[in-house]
Amino acid sequence: MRYFDRFTQSKFLRFALIGTFGFLVNEAALFGCLRLGLNKDQSWFPAFLVAVTFTWWGNRTLTFRDRAAQNGLLAEWATFLAANSIGNLANLGVYFTLVHLAPYPLSDPLAALAAGALSGMVFNFAASQRFVFRKKSPQP
């Protein structure tokens, strides 16, 4: 039994590509929030919302386009957000730990964000594939 078959590898690579661009969006949003005067802690959540919306859109149009919802986009986005919350809690935990406890350069918010993003990627792929973009049931 090979769970990580070619089909899954292809999807994972697309998921990682979207995640890479999502990371860049997250970095830009975090930088923007910091420049707007929010502190390191306040900046994380709005940057996360921008990035999760971008990655949901990218994954529904590229990675899981054959499984994307045709209706109920808000419900699909909310399910994506909920399914990825555990991975994102790991992301947040790594971010806050590094920002508050690690020496520089790991305590830099942008470096901490990168480490946090990597920590949640594999879990988020599995959750997205299993709970958000499930295989469609055959029509009777």
C-alpha positions as CSV (number, residue, x, y, z in Angstrom):
1,M,0.0,0.0,0.0
2,R,1.6,3.2,-1.2
3,Y,-0.3,6.2,0.3
4,F,2.1,8.7,-1.3
5,D,1.6,7.6,-4.9
6,R,2.4,9.7,-8.0
7,F,-1.0,11.3,-7.9
8,T,-0.6,12.4,-4.3
9,Q,3.0,13.5,-5.0
10,S,1.8,15.7,-7.8
11,K,-0.9,17.3,-5.6
12,F,1.6,17.7,-2.8
13,L,4.0,19.5,-5.1
14,R,1.3,21.9,-6.3
15,F,0.2,22.4,-2.7
16,A,3.8,23.2,-1.8
17,L,4.0,25.7,-4.7
18,I,0.8,27.4,-3.6
19,G,2.2,27.3,-0.1
20,T,5.4,29.0,-1.2
21,F,3.5,31.8,-2.8
22,G,1.2,31.9,0.2
23,F,4.3,32.3,2.4
24,L,5.4,35.3,0.3
25,V,1.9,36.8,0.6
26,N,2.0,36.2,4.3
27,E,5.5,37.8,4.6
28,A,4.3,40.8,2.7
29,A,1.1,41.1,4.8
30,L,3.1,40.8,8.0
31,F,5.6,43.4,6.8
32,G,2.7,45.7,5.9
33,C,1.1,45.3,9.3
34,L,4.4,46.0,11.0
35,R,4.8,49.1,8.9
36,L,1.3,50.2,9.7
37,G,2.3,50.3,13.4
38,L,1.0,46.9,14.7
39,N,3.4,45.1,17.0
40,K,4.8,41.6,16.3
41,D,1.9,39.9,18.1
42,Q,-0.9,42.0,16.6
43,S,0.6,41.6,13.0
44,W,0.3,37.8,12.9
45,F,-3.5,37.3,12.7
46,P,-4.3,39.8,9.9
47,A,-1.3,38.5,7.9
48,F,-2.6,34.9,8.5
49,L,-6.1,35.8,7.2
50,V,-4.7,37.3,4.0
51,A,-2.4,34.3,3.4
52,V,-5.0,31.6,4.2
53,T,-7.4,33.2,1.8
54,F,-4.8,33.3,-0.9
55,T,-3.8,29.6,-0.3
56,W,-7.5,28.5,-0.3
57,W,-8.0,30.2,-3.6
58,G,-4.8,28.8,-5.1
59,N,-5.4,25.3,-3.9
60,R,-9.0,25.2,-5.1
61,T,-8.0,26.5,-8.6
62,L,-4.7,24.6,-9.0
63,T,-4.1,21.7,-6.6
64,F,-7.7,20.4,-6.0
65,R,-9.6,22.0,-9.0
66,D,-11.2,18.6,-9.7
67,R,-12.7,18.6,-6.2
68,A,-13.4,22.3,-5.7
69,A,-16.9,23.4,-4.7
70,Q,-19.1,24.8,-7.4
71,N,-21.4,26.5,-4.9
72,G,-20.9,27.4,-1.3
73,L,-17.5,29.1,-1.7
74,L,-17.8,30.7,1.8
75,A,-18.5,27.4,3.3
76,E,-15.5,25.8,1.5
77,W,-13.3,28.7,2.7
78,A,-14.5,28.3,6.3
79,T,-13.9,24.5,6.1
80,F,-10.4,25.2,4.7
81,L,-9.8,27.6,7.5
82,A,-11.1,25.1,10.2
83,A,-9.3,22.1,8.7
84,N,-6.0,24.0,8.6
85,S,-6.3,25.5,12.1
86,I,-4.4,22.8,13.8
87,G,-1.5,23.2,11.4
88,N,-1.8,26.9,11.8
89,L,-1.7,26.5,15.6
90,A,1.7,24.8,15.2
91,N,2.7,27.7,12.9
92,L,1.6,30.2,15.5
93,G,3.4,28.3,18.3
94,V,6.7,28.2,16.5
95,Y,6.3,31.9,15.5
96,F,5.6,33.1,19.1
97,T,8.3,30.8,20.6
98,L,11.0,32.1,18.2
99,V,9.9,35.7,18.4
100,H,9.9,35.8,22.2
101,L,12.5,33.2,23.2
102,A,15.0,32.6,20.4
103,P,18.2,34.6,19.8
104,Y,18.5,36.8,16.7
105,P,18.2,36.0,13.7
106,L,15.6,33.4,14.7
107,S,13.7,36.0,16.7
108,D,13.2,38.2,13.6
109,P,9.5,38.1,12.8
110,L,10.1,37.2,9.1
111,A,12.4,34.3,10.0
112,A,10.0,33.1,12.7
113,L,7.1,33.2,10.2
114,A,9.1,31.1,7.8
115,A,9.8,28.4,10.4
116,G,6.2,28.4,11.5
117,A,4.9,28.1,7.9
118,L,7.1,25.0,7.3
119,S,5.9,23.4,10.6
120,G,2.3,23.3,9.4
121,M,2.6,22.4,5.7
122,V,2.4,18.6,5.8
123,F,-0.5,18.6,8.2
124,N,-2.4,21.2,6.2
125,F,-2.0,19.2,3.0
126,A,-3.5,16.1,4.6
127,A,-6.3,18.1,6.2
128,S,-7.1,19.9,3.0
129,Q,-7.2,16.7,0.9
130,R,-9.2,14.7,3.5
131,F,-11.7,17.3,4.8
132,V,-11.9,20.3,2.4
133,F,-11.4,19.0,-1.1
134,R,-12.8,15.5,-0.8
135,K,-13.4,13.3,-3.7
136,K,-16.8,13.9,-5.1
137,S,-19.4,11.2,-4.7
138,P,-20.6,9.5,-7.9
139,Q,-23.9,10.9,-9.0
140,P,-26.7,8.2,-9.1
